[in-house]
Amino acid sequence: MAGEWRYYKIGELGKVVTGKTPSTKEPDNFGGPYPFITIPDLGQRVYIDISERTLSEIGAGKMKTLLLPPNSVMMSCIATIGKCGITTKPSFTNQQINSVICDPIIVDPLFLYYVFTQIGHELESAGGGGSVYTNVSKSRFSEISVLLPPLPEQRAIAAVLGALDDKIELNRRMNRTLESIAQAVFREMMKDEGGRMNGRETTIGEVVTVVGGTTPSTTNSAFWGGDICWATPKDLASLQSPILLDTNSRITELGLQEISSGILPAGTVLLSSRAPIGYVAITHIPVAINQGFIAIKCTDEVPNYFILNWLKDNMKEIIGRANGTTFLEISKSNFRTIPIFIPPVEKMKNFVEIVEPIYQKIVANLKQSRKLAALRDALLPKLMRGEVRVTVHE
């Protein structure tokens, strides 16, 4: 064990705060300058600068004792355990998140963030308070012990890991900008009146091949654990860019025989067709799919980059054709009848020439980020245990 490291209880590292939710029956509490951070806001990036919901000055006034200053370290502690983030501005959280307002003499916030990403097991062990989900109370959370080196070494370790996450975040932001550029190019082409005179109006089912998928029996182990990628909408829900490079589950050749659409080639466009409708991606791997998708096999005349942007631009129309009592779903037959305008050949060719390098850069950024994340994840536990040391510059 590295020298000079010692254990602290989380409650010794600063002020521990558990958030709460102001009354949702009072709409004046919401919609304002203060981030109101909930579990879905955590886990995708280190620093949380935006949130799905915000609090007004009125709502913040009712929660002022729970205000988190910048550089507070947050962790989800109810139901979904162990998602983390750091505040960048005065913020509030709901009751599912415990936070530490760090004592700067004891702990570096970024180092503590990385510590928190490693203590999921301790959180699960500390959980209790209900049979439906794990609940790590403020008192239990405060009693968990974590290992810390001296402050200069904390900062050095955080700088190494932070540099990797900074580049991953930069790639994410760059990809978001690139996607916006591609969408703008698409919309400019579609509103060109001259192009419309030479294009054609048809239905989506007339210009592409639409197929669905299946879930092989989960009770038959012979179908699962192979080397064939098998996607569900959950795989698309976690994507930061509309490019599928991997899946959480894999099936065998026997499992594949249960799926009538078989293996879909790289370049296929996937649209989640229920619960919820609207996740979209181009797969860059051969993949089989479950029944929660409409898969679109494109052509040179109607390429996948065009269809991807067309789906984004026409999502309201797509959802409007859905039906269902338990949850909305758009069937393949209803999808096939949606009108689509196909620009003239030359316009489509120009569009592809512009956006293809954009999407190639998006893919390159995603692959680089995957490698950086793998390096970070390999280093992280070793650095947190002092097995790998970093040079401390005083």
ROFI-617310 format. One record per residue: residue in one letter; x, y, z of N, C-alpha, C in turn. Coordinates in pm, whole numbers, padded with zeros to 5 digits, always signed. Layout:
ROFI-617310
AXYZXYZXYZ/...
end
This chain:
ROFI-617310
M+00085-00120+00000+00000+00000+00000+00087+00124+00000/A+00050+00220-00079+00125+00344-00087+00126+00414+00048/G+00241+00474+00084+00254+00545+00210+00175+00674+00211/E+00140+00718+00331+00073+00844+00355-00073+00847+00309/W-00122+00735+00263-00264+00727+00231-00339+00692+00360/R-00460+00741+00373-00539+00707+00492-00687+00705+00458/Y-00762+00637+00543-00906+00626+00524-00979+00743+00592/Y-01081+00792+00522-01171+00892+00577-01314+00843+00558/K-01400+00878+00651-01543+00861+00625-01588+00975+00534/I-01684+00945+00446-01731+01049+00354-01778+01172+00431/G-01839+01152+00546-01886+01264+00626-01775+01353+00678/E-01651+01304+00674-01538+01385+00719-01480+01471+00607/L-01526+01451+00486-01466+01518+00370-01532+01653+00340/G-01636+01686+00411-01708+01811+00388-01852+01797+00433/K-01936+01885+00389-02078+01883+00426-02154+01790+00332/V-02225+01693+00388-02306+01601+00308-02448+01656+00299/V-02500+01661+00177-02633+01718+00151-02716+01617+00073/T-02837+01592+00120-02934+01513+00043-03040+01608-00011/G-03064+01601-00140-03159+01694-00202-03304+01657-00175/K-03393+01735-00228-03536+01704-00222-03604+01772-00341/T-03728+01738-00363-03805+01795-00474-03911+01890-00421/P-03907+02016-00464-04014+02108-00423-04147+02064-00484/S-04254+02112-00431-04387+02069-00475-04406+02089-00625/T-04440+01979-00692-04468+01987-00836-04607+02044-00862/K-04686+02059-00757-04818+02120-00771-04810+02272-00779/E-04690+02324-00754-04668+02468-00761-04572+02496-00877/P-04625+02519-00996-04540+02534-01115-04441+02649-01106/D-04468+02746-01019-04375+02858-01006-04241+02815-00947/N-04236+02692-00892-04110+02643-00836-04007+02609-00945/F-04055+02588-01067-03968+02534-01171-03952+02633-01286/G-03844+02610-01365-03820+02692-01482-03747+02819-01449/G-03617+02809-01428-03539+02927-01389-03391+02903-01404/P-03309+02977-01332-03165+02973-01356-03089+02862-01284/Y-03154+02788-01193-03082+02690-01112-03100+02549-01167/P-02991+02479-01202-03006+02338-01239-03069+02259-01125/F-03167+02174-01161-03228+02082-01065-03192+01942-01114/I-03089+01886-01054-03024+01766-01107-03090+01641-01051/T-03126+01549-01142-03182+01420-01105-03095+01311-01167/I-03127+01186-01136-03040+01076-01178-03015+01073-01329/P-03115+01098-01416-03086+01095-01560-02981+01196-01605/D-02957+01300-01526-02855+01400-01562-02714+01351-01534/L-02701+01246-01452-02569+01200-01409-02520+01084-01494/G-02387+01066-01497-02328+00946-01555-02274+00959-01695/Q-02318+01059-01772-02271+01073-01909-02146+01159-01919/R-02124+01247-01823-02007+01334-01825-01973+01373-01683/V-01852+01424-01663-01804+01456-01529-01875+01580-01474/Y-01868+01689-01548-01921+01817-01501-02062+01839-01555/I-02154+01868-01465-02295+01883-01501-02326+02032-01512/D-02328+02080-01636-02354+02222-01658-02498+02250-01700/I-02571+02146-01741-02713+02161-01775-02789+02043-01715/S-02918+02060-01697-03003+01953-01645-03137+01957-01717/E-03209+01845-01711-03338+01838-01778-03437+01937-01717/R-03427+01959-01587-03520+02050-01520-03440+02158-01448/T-03506+02269-01421-03443+02380-01348-03540+02432-01243/L-03485+02504-01146-03567+02569-01044-03568+02720-01065/S-03679+02779-01032-03692+02925-01036-03633+02985-00909/E-03630+03117-00901-03587+03183-00778-03682+03146-00664/I-03810+03130-00695-03908+03092-00592-03878+02953-00539/G-03859+02857-00632-03828+02721-00591-03696+02712-00515/A-03596+02785-00563-03465+02785-00497-03475+02843-00356/G-03562+02944-00340-03579+03004-00209-03630+02906-00105/K-03711+02810-00150-03765+02709-00059-03664+02598-00030/M-03556+02594-00107-03456+02488-00094-03319+02544-00056/K-03312+02668-00004-03184+02737+00008-03085+02665+00099/T-03133+02587+00196-03041+02514+00283-02975+02397+00211/L-03027+02361+00093-02975+02248+00017-02898+02293-00107/L-02866+02421-00115-02793+02474-00231-02653+02414-00236/L-02616+02364-00353-02482+02311-00376-02400+02414-00451/P-02286+02455-00399-02199+02546-00474-02128+02473-00585/P-02061+02544-00677-01979+02477-00778-01877+02384-00712/N-01845+02274-00782-01748+02174-00738-01799+02086-00625/S-01931+02079-00608-01988+01978-00519-01994+01846-00595/V-01967+01737-00525-01961+01605-00589-02088+01528-00555/M-02160+01482-00658-02291+01420-00641-02284+01270-00671/M-02370+01194-00602-02382+01051-00631-02526+01006-00611/S-02579+00930-00706-02714+00877-00692-02713+00764-00589/C-02809+00767-00498-02808+00674-00385-02942+00605-00360/I-03038+00623-00449-03165+00553-00439-03198+00492-00574/A-03240+00366-00572-03281+00294-00694-03162+00270-00785/T-03125+00368-00866-03004+00357-00949-02888+00408-00865/I-02795+00319-00834-02688+00351-00742-02559+00381-00816/G-02488+00488-00776-02351+00508-00819-02328+00596-00939/K-02430+00666-00990-02407+00762-01098-02359+00894-01037/C-02254+00950-01096-02184+01062-01032-02175+01184-01123/G-02142+01297-01062-02119+01420-01136-02070+01529-01043/I-02023+01638-01103-01974+01753-01028-02050+01876-01075/T-02097+01958-00982-02168+02080-01019-02070+02183-01075/T-02119+02264-01169-02038+02373-01224-02091+02510-01185/K-02209+02512-01128-02273+02637-01088-02364+02607-00970/P-02413+02709-00898-02506+02682-00788-02623+02596-00836/S-02645+02484-00769-02740+02383-00818-02813+02318-00701/F-02920+02246-00737-02994+02165-00642-03011+02025-00701/T-03038+01927-00613-03068+01792-00660-03199+01746-00596/N-03251+01635-00649-03367+01575-00582-03319+01481-00472/Q-03413+01414-00409-03384+01334-00291-03312+01202-00322/Q-03295+01170-00448-03225+01047-00485-03073+01063-00494/I-03025+01183-00464-02883+01213-00477-02827+01267-00346/N-02715+01208-00302-02637+01263-00192-02516+01335-00250/S-02479+01446-00191-02368+01527-00242-02274+01565-00129/V-02150+01595-00168-02051+01643-00072-02002+01780-00117/I-02019+01879-00029-01955+02009-00049-01817+01997+00012/C-01716+01984-00072-01584+01938-00029-01511+02039+00059/D-01443+01987+00161-01349+02066+00240-01220+02075+00160/P-01180+02191+00111-01065+02201+00022-00933+02167+00088/I-00930+02161+00220-00807+02124+00290-00786+01973+00289/I-00895+01899+00269-00889+01753+00280-00895+01684+00145/V-00984+01729+00057-01011+01650-00063-01029+01739-00185/D-00976+01693-00297-00995+01758-00427-01125+01706-00487/P-01217+01793-00532-01347+01747-00583-01336+01649-00700/L-01245+01675-00794-01234+01585-00908-01182+01449-00865/F-01088+01445-00770-01040+01317-00719-01155+01242-00650/L-01234+01315-00570-01346+01249-00501-01447+01195-00601/Y-01469+01266-00710-01558+01216-00814-01510+01078-00861/Y-01381+01065-00889-01329+00937-00936-01335+00830-00827/V-01317+00870-00701-01336+00775-00591-01479+00722-00593/F-01574+00815-00608-01715+00776-00606-01749+00677-00718/T-01685+00691-00833-01714+00598-00942-01670+00455-00910/Q-01591+00438-00803-01537+00307-00770-01601+00241-00649/I-01699+00306-00587-01749+00252-00459-01891+00199-00469/G-01929+00152-00587-02063+00097-00603-02092-00017-00509/H-01992-00105-00487-02014-00222-00399-02042-00177-00255/E-01962-00078-00208-01984-00027-00074-02121+00036-00060/L-02167+00105-00165-02300+00165-00161-02408+00059-00153/E-02394-00045-00233-02493-00153-00229-02496-00217-00091/S-02378-00235-00030-02372-00295+00103-02435-00204+00208/A-02423-00074+00187-02478+00023+00283-02626+00046+00262/G-02680-00001+00151-02820+00026+00118-02917-00045+00209/G-03036+00006+00214-03143-00054+00293-03266+00031+00281/G-03359+00010+00369-03473+00100+00379-03589+00067+00290/G-03586-00048+00223-03701-00081+00139-03677-00206+00060/S-03785-00279+00028-03773-00402-00049-03780-00377-00198/V-03830-00258-00238-03847-00230-00380-03717-00186-00443/Y-03640-00101-00373-03514-00054-00428-03416-00022-00316/T-03289-00019-00351-03186+00015-00255-03191+00163-00224/N-03175+00195-00096-03178+00334-00051-03060+00356+00042/V-02960+00432-00002-02846+00465+00082-02874+00600+00146/S-02913+00599+00272-02950+00722+00340-02829+00812+00360/K-02856+00936+00396-02749+01033+00423-02656+00981+00532/S-02711+00923+00637-02628+00876+00747-02542+00757+00705/R-02600+00664+00631-02521+00550+00583-02414+00596+00486/F-02451+00685+00397-02356+00740+00299-02239+00807+00371/S-02268+00882+00474-02164+00957+00546-02066+00865+00618/E-02108+00743+00649-02024+00650+00725-01933+00565+00636/I-01954+00568+00505-01870+00488+00415-01727+00542+00417/S-01630+00450+00425-01489+00489+00428-01429+00485+00289/V-01347+00585+00260-01276+00591+00131-01128+00620+00158/L-01044+00573+00069-00899+00587+00084-00849+00706+00005/L-00777+00795+00071-00728+00917+00007-00578+00933+00028/P-00505+00973-00076-00365+01013-00059-00359+01159-00013/P-00240+01212+00013-00228+01354+00043-00283+01438-00072/L-00325+01560-00041-00391+01647-00138-00311+01668-00266/P-00179+01692-00262-00105+01710-00388-00113+01588-00479/E-00111+01468-00420-00122+01348-00503-00264+01330-00555/Q-00363+01368-00476-00501+01366-00526-00512+01448-00654/R-00458+01569-00649-00468+01658-00764-00392+01603-00884/A-00278+01540-00861-00201+01483-00971-00277+01368-01037/I-00337+01282-00954-00416+01170-01008-00537+01223-01085/A-00604+01321-01025-00723+01378-01091-00686+01441-01224/A-00567+01502-01232-00524+01565-01357-00505+01462-01467/V-00450+01346-01434-00431+01240-01533-00565+01190-01585/L-00654+01154-01494-00785+01102-01534-00870+01211-01598/G-00858+01332-01546-00936+01443-01599-00899+01477-01742/A-00771+01463-01776-00729+01491-01914-00796+01395-02011/L-00810+01269-01971-00878+01172-02057-01026+01207-02070/D-01091+01238-01959-01233+01272-01965-01256+01404-02037/D-01162+01497-02026-01176+01624-02099-01178+01601-02249/K-01092+01512-02297-01088+01483-02440-01214+01409-02485/I-01264+01320-02401-01390+01251-02432-01504+01352-02441/E-01508+01446-02348-01612+01548-02349-01598+01639-02470/L-01475+01674-02506-01453+01756-02625-01504+01685-02749/N-01477+01556-02760-01527+01478-02874-01679+01476-02876/R-01741+01465-02759-01887+01464-02752-01945+01596-02803/R-01887+01704-02758-01936+01836-02801-01911+01857-02951/M-01796+01812-02999-01765+01825-03141-01865+01746-03224/N-01897+01627-03180-01993+01545-03255-02131+01608-03256/R-02169+01670-03146-02299+01737-03144-02303+01850-03247/T-02193+01923-03257-02184+02031-03357-02187+01974-03498/L-02114+01867-03521-02110+01805-03654-02249+01754-03695/E-02321+01694-03601-02457+01649-03631-02547+01767-03669/S-02531+01879-03600-02612+01997-03631-02581+02050-03770/I-02454+02043-03808-02416+02087-03942-02480+01996-04047/A-02472+01865-04027-02532+01772-04122-02683+01794-04133/Q-02749+01818-04020-02893+01843-04023-02925+01972-04097/A-02841+02074-04080-02863+02200-04151-02847+02183-04301/V-02749+02104-04342-02729+02076-04485-02850+02003-04542/F-02901+01906-04466-03020+01831-04509-03139+01925-04528/R-03163+02010-04430-03280+02099-04438-03267+02199-04552/E-03147+02245-04576-03127+02338-04686-03159+02270-04819/M-03116+02144-04834-03147+02071-04957-03297+02050-04972/M-03365+02018-04862-03507+01984-04872-03596+02104-04898/K-03550+02223-04867-03635+02341-04892-03603+02409-05025/D-03506+02353-05098-03467+02412-05226-03579+02393-05328/E-03641+02500-05369-03755+02493-05461-03714+02439-05598/G-03595+02479-05644-03551+02429-05773-03536+02278-05773/G-03482+02224-05662-03467+02079-05651-03600+02007-05648/R-03700+02070-05588-03831+02005-05577-03896+01985-05714/M-03865+02070-05808-03925+02056-05941-03879+01928-06009/N-03759+01881-05975-03704+01763-06041-03699+01640-05951/G-03746+01654-05827-03750+01539-05738-03881+01463-05753/R-03908+01376-05657-04034+01300-05665-04089+01274-05526/E-04222+01272-05520-04292+01242-05395-04340+01100-05400/T-04310+01024-05289-04350+00884-05283-04374+00849-05136/T-04366+00722-05100-04375+00681-04959-04245+00614-04920/I-04215+00614-04791-04088+00558-04744-04077+00410-04779/G-04190+00338-04775-04188+00195-04804-04157+00161-04949/E-04172+00260-05039-04145+00238-05181-03998+00254-05216/V-03920+00319-05128-03781+00351-05166-03677+00282-05079/V-03719+00222-04966-03626+00147-04882-03692+00017-04839/T-03613-00075-04785-03665-00201-04732-03679-00188-04581/V-03798-00218-04531-03828-00204-04388-03848-00341-04327/V-03774-00373-04220-03787-00503-04153-03789-00481-04002/G-03831-00586-03931-03831-00584-03785-03746-00696-03730/G-03751-00714-03598-03667-00815-03535-03743-00900-03436/T-03669-00978-03358-03726-01076-03265-03632-01091-03146/T-03688-01132-03034-03607-01173-02919-03609-01325-02910/P-03495-01392-02931-03491-01536-02910-03527-01570-02765/S-03580-01687-02741-03623-01726-02607-03509-01706-02506/T-03538-01627-02403-03435-01602-02301-03415-01720-02207/T-03503-01820-02217-03487-01940-02133-03402-02045-02200/N-03365-02023-02326-03281-02119-02399-03139-02065-02405/S-03052-02119-02323-02914-02069-02315-02837-02092-02444/A-02885-02182-02529-02816-02208-02656-02826-02090-02752/F-02919-01999-02724-02937-01883-02811-02848-01764-02772/W-02788-01770-02654-02725-01649-02598-02577-01670-02568/G-02504-01557-02569-02362-01562-02534-02270-01593-02649/G-02319-01576-02772-02234-01599-02888-02155-01475-02925/D-02123-01462-03054-02044-01347-03098-02119-01259-03197/I-02252-01276-03206-02334-01196-03296-02399-01083-03218/C-02375-00959-03257-02434-00844-03189-02586-00845-03207/W-02656-00821-03096-02803-00818-03096-02848-00693-03021/A-02920-00606-03089-02952-00474-03035-03095-00466-02985/T-03112-00386-02879-03244-00344-02831-03244-00191-02829/P-03362-00128-02817-03363+00018-02809-03277+00074-02696/K-03254-00004-02590-03168+00041-02481-03027+00072-02531/D-02981-00001-02630-02848+00025-02687-02842+00163-02751/L-02953+00206-02811-02956+00338-02873-02979+00448-02771/A-03049+00416-02663-03080+00518-02562-02953+00577-02500/S-02847+00497-02493-02725+00543-02427-02625+00607-02523/L-02660+00614-02652-02567+00670-02750-02559+00822-02738/Q-02438+00875-02752-02421+01020-02754-02425+01074-02896/S-02404+00989-02994-02417+01023-03136-02490+00909-03203/P-02559+00935-03316-02644+00831-03377-02566+00728-03458/I-02466+00668-03392-02381+00567-03454-02372+00449-03359/L-02408+00330-03405-02402+00210-03320-02273+00133-03350/L-02186+00125-03249-02058+00056-03264-02053-00077-03189/D-02150-00100-03099-02148-00221-03018-02286-00241-02957/T-02309-00358-02899-02435-00387-02831-02406-00450-02695/N-02503-00440-02606-02486-00499-02473-02500-00650-02474/S-02576-00703-02569-02605-00848-02572-02556-00909-02703/R-02528-01038-02695-02487-01112-02813-02560-01246-02818/I-02587-01293-02940-02656-01419-02959-02568-01515-03039/T-02609-01641-03040-02538-01745-03115-02600-01761-03254/E-02540-01846-03334-02598-01878-03465-02736-01940-03449/L-02755-02021-03345-02887-02079-03320-02989-01969-03286/G-02945-01872-03207-03033-01761-03174-03070-01679-03296/L-02973-01662-03384-02997-01584-03506-03104-01649-03594/Q-03110-01781-03590-03210-01852-03671-03353-01823-03625/E-03368-01769-03505-03500-01733-03453-03548-01597-03504/I-03459-01523-03573-03489-01386-03615-03502-01383-03767/S-03623-01357-03816-03648-01366-03959-03567-01265-04040/S-03537-01149-03980-03460-01047-04054-03311-01077-04056/G-03268-01176-03979-03129-01219-03982-03031-01110-03941/I-02913-01117-03999-02810-01016-03973-02833-00897-04066/L-02841-00779-04007-02853-00657-04086-02714-00603-04113/P-02685-00560-04233-02550-00516-04265-02517-00381-04203/A-02389-00355-04187-02345-00222-04147-02402-00121-04246/G-02445-00006-04194-02508+00094-04278-02658+00097-04266/T-02717-00005-04203-02862-00007-04181-02900+00102-04081/V-03013+00168-04106-03064+00270-04014-03165+00204-03920/L-03149+00229-03790-03238+00173-03689-03323+00284-03628/L-03453+00255-03614-03547+00346-03548-03620+00267-03440/S-03611+00312-03314-03690+00246-03210-03837+00276-03235/S-03918+00171-03234-04058+00185-03276-04157+00182-03161/R-04105+00169-03038-04194+00169-02922-04113+00187-02794/A-04178+00242-02694-04127+00250-02556-03983+00294-02542/P-03940+00410-02591-04019+00506-02667-03990+00497-02817/I-04071+00567-02894-04043+00584-03036-03942+00697-03052/G-03844+00677-03140-03763+00792-03175-03613+00784-03160/Y-03558+00679-03097-03413+00664-03099-03372+00624-03241/V-03269+00690-03294-03224+00658-03430-03073+00643-03432/A-03025+00557-03522-02881+00538-03538-02853+00464-03667/I-02735+00486-03721-02681+00403-03828-02589+00301-03763/T-02610+00174-03791-02522+00073-03734-02394+00062-03817/H-02281+00062-03750-02152+00043-03817-02098-00098-03796/I-02186-00185-03748-02152-00326-03731-02266-00411-03785/P-02239-00532-03833-02350-00623-03863-02424-00653-03733/V-02556-00652-03737-02632-00663-03612-02766-00729-03637/A-02811-00805-03539-02949-00854-03534-03024-00766-03434/I-03157-00761-03445-03234-00668-03363-03354-00737-03298/N-03405-00674-03192-03527-00726-03131-03649-00660-03194/Q-03765-00686-03137-03891-00641-03196-03921-00494-03169/G-03832-00425-03097-03855-00284-03066-03804-00188-03171/F-03769-00242-03290-03711-00158-03395-03790-00167-03525/I-03779-00059-03602-03796-00064-03746-03656-00045-03804/A-03612-00142-03881-03480-00134-03944-03498-00098-04091/I-03414-00007-04139-03430+00047-04274-03304+00020-04354/K-03317-00066-04455-03206-00094-04546-03212+00004-04662/C-03109+00083-04677-03110+00193-04774-03042+00153-04905/T-03042+00245-05000-02987+00221-05133-02900+00340-05173/D-02831+00326-05284-02752+00438-05336-02844+00556-05372/E-02963+00523-05423-03057+00630-05459-03108+00704-05336/V-03132+00629-05227-03181+00687-05101-03087+00640-04990/P-02976+00710-04970-02871+00662-04879-02905+00681-04732/N-02829+00611-04648-02861+00611-04504-02844+00748-04439/Y-02748+00830-04485-02732+00963-04426-02857+01048-04449/F-02918+01031-04566-03042+01102-04597-03155+01054-04507/I-03170+00922-04495-03279+00866-04415-03263+00901-04267/L-03142+00897-04217-03119+00933-04076-03171+01074-04048/N-03133+01169-04132-03176+01307-04111-03324+01326-04141/W-03376+01249-04236-03520+01255-04265-03600+01207-04143/L-03554+01101-04078-03622+01051-03958-03624+01158-03849/K-03510+01221-03826-03504+01326-03723-03600+01440-03755/D-03608+01476-03882-03689+01591-03922-03838+01559-03928/N-03872+01433-03928-04014+01394-03943-04064+01310-03826/M-03999+01325-03711-04035+01241-03597-04177+01268-03548/K-04223+01391-03555-04359+01421-03513-04460+01345-03598/E-04435+01341-03729-04522+01266-03821-04519+01117-03789/I-04400+01065-03761-04385+00922-03731-04462+00887-03604/I-04442+00964-03498-04510+00937-03371-04661+00953-03387/G-04704+01047-03471-04845+01068-03495-04915+00949-03559/R-04841+00861-03622-04899+00742-03685-04893+00620-03594/A-04846+00639-03472-04838+00528-03377-04972+00505-03309/N-04990+00387-03256-05109+00358-03176-05073+00253-03072/G-05167+00227-02982-05144+00129-02878-05207+00172-02748/T-05245+00076-02663-05308+00106-02536-05207+00107-02420/T-05118+00009-02417-05017+00004-02310-04908+00106-02335/F-04857+00109-02458-04759+00210-02498-04774+00233-02647/L-04734+00351-02693-04741+00382-02835-04640+00300-02913/E-04681+00251-03027-04591+00178-03117-04630+00211-03261/I-04532+00232-03345-04560+00248-03487-04527+00116-03557/S-04625+00063-03625-04605-00063-03696-04529-00040-03825/K-04474-00146-03879-04402-00135-04006-04496-00094-04118/S-04619-00145-04114-04714-00111-04220-04751+00037-04214/N-04772+00091-04094-04801+00234-04083-04681+00319-04122/F-04563+00273-04089-04441+00347-04122-04422+00354-04274/R-04447+00243-04341-04420+00237-04486-04503+00336-04566/T-04616+00379-04512-04705+00467-04589-04674+00616-04570/I-04574+00648-04490-04542+00790-04465-04486+00852-04592/P-04539+00967-04634-04486+01033-04755-04342+01079-04735/I-04266+01074-04844-04128+01122-04841-04096+01185-04975/F-04025+01297-04971-03979+01361-05095-03835+01321-05118/I-03807+01271-05239-03672+01230-05278-03614+01335-05370/P-03508+01404-05329-03447+01506-05415-03391+01444-05543/P-03367+01526-05646-03307+01474-05769-03169+01415-05744/V-03127+01330-05835-03003+01253-05818-02884+01343-05788/E-02870+01451-05861-02754+01538-05845-02754+01603-05706/K-02873+01645-05661-02884+01705-05528-02845+01603-05420/M-02895+01481-05435-02864+01377-05337-02715+01346-05337/K-02655+01342-05455-02511+01316-05464-02431+01426-05394/N-02470+01550-05415-02401+01662-05350-02417+01655-05198/F-02536+01618-05153-02562+01604-05010-02468+01501-04948/V-02458+01386-05011-02373+01280-04958-02226+01323-04957/E-02183+01391-05062-02044+01436-05068-02010+01531-04954/I-02110+01609-04911-02087+01704-04802-02091+01635-04666/V-02192+01549-04644-02212+01496-04509-02133+01369-04480/E-02091+01297-04583-02016+01173-04557-01890+01198-04474/P-01805+01296-04509-01690+01321-04423-01727+01370-04283/I-01842+01435-04270-01889+01476-04138-01915+01354-04051/Y-01986+01256-04107-02016+01137-04029-01892+01050-04008/Q-01800+01052-04103-01674+00980-04083-01597+01038-03964/K-01600+01171-03950-01535+01235-03835-01607+01200-03706/I-01739+01195-03710-01816+01155-03591-01776+01016-03546/V-01767+00923-03641-01728+00785-03609-01586+00782-03552/A-01494+00855-03614-01356+00858-03566-01350+00911-03422/N-01427+01015-03393-01430+01070-03258-01485+00968-03158/L-01590+00897-03197-01649+00797-03109-01550+00684-03081/K-01481+00639-03182-01384+00531-03162-01268+00577-03075/Q-01223+00700-03095-01117+00752-03009-01164+00761-02864/S-01286+00807-02845-01339+00819-02709-01353+00683-02642/R-01390+00582-02718-01398+00446-02663-01262+00399-02614/K-01157+00427-02691-01022+00388-02650-00977+00465-02527/L-01007+00595-02524-00971+00677-02408-01046+00630-02283/A-01173+00596-02299-01251+00549-02185-01197+00415-02134/A-01155+00329-02226-01098+00200-02184-00968+00221-02107/L-00885+00315-02154-00761+00347-02083-00791+00404-01945/R-00885+00498-01939-00925+00555-01810-00974+00448-01714/D-01060+00359-01764-01118+00256-01678-01014+00156-01631/A-00909+00134-01712-00801+00044-01670-00713+00110-01565/L-00687+00239-01581-00602+00311-01487-00671+00341-01355/L-00800+00370-01363-00874+00425-01249-00860+00342-01122/P-00891+00212-01122-00881+00138-00995-00738+00129-00943/K-00640+00122-01033-00501+00113-00990-00455+00245-00926/L-00497+00356-00986-00462+00486-00928-00532+00508-00794/M-00657+00463-00784-00733+00483-00661-00679+00399-00546/R-00610+00289-00577-00553+00203-00473-00405+00232-00448/G-00348+00325-00524-00207+00356-00507-00114+00255-00570/E-00168+00165-00655-00084+00065-00722-00003+00126-00834/V-00057+00232-00894+00015+00311-00994+00028+00451-00936/R+00148+00502-00931+00173+00634-00874+00198+00736-00984/V+00168+00860-00956+00194+00968-01050+00291+01067-00985/T+00364+01137-01071+00458+01235-01021+00384+01357-00969/V+00422+01398-00849+00360+01515-00787+00453+01633-00805/H+00402+01737-00870+00479+01860-00888+00434+01961-00784/E+00521+01993-00694+00487+02087-00586+00481+02230-00642/
end
